[in-house]
Amino acid sequence: MSSYVLKLAGAAIGIFMLGVLVVVIFDKLWFQVGLGAAIVVVCGALLLIAWRADKKDKAKRAGLEELPRV
């Protein structure tokens, strides 16, 4: 097997395990407020994580616009 296949399989297993973890963590929340509200909470948390990662990435690239043209 190539390393790409192993990486892809590892990523698929990781995403599956993350999904199982989300179900376990938010299990009681789904019963209390409903599936729609639980999905909103989970998606909101994912958006917050993505926003923070994007903000850090933009901070790393802050001075690149000022480089001279090649």
WOZIBEL-V863504 format. One record per backbone hydrogen bond with DSSP energy under -1.0 kcal/mol. CO is the residue of the C=O (numbers start at 1). NH is the residue of the N-H. Records with the same first field share a line. If there is no record, write none. Layout:
BEGIN
CO=NH + NH
END
This chain:
BEGIN
2=6
3=7
4=8
5=9
6=10
7=11
8=12
9=13
10=14
11=15
12=16
13=17
14=18
15=19
16=20
17=21
18=22
19=23
20=24
21=25
22=26
26=30
27=31
28=32
29=33
30=34
34=38
35=39
36=40
37=41
38=42
39=43
40=44
41=45
42=46
43=47
44=48
45=49
46=50
47=51
48=52
49=53
50=54
51=55
52=56
53=57
54=58
55=59
56=60
57=61
61=64
64=67
END
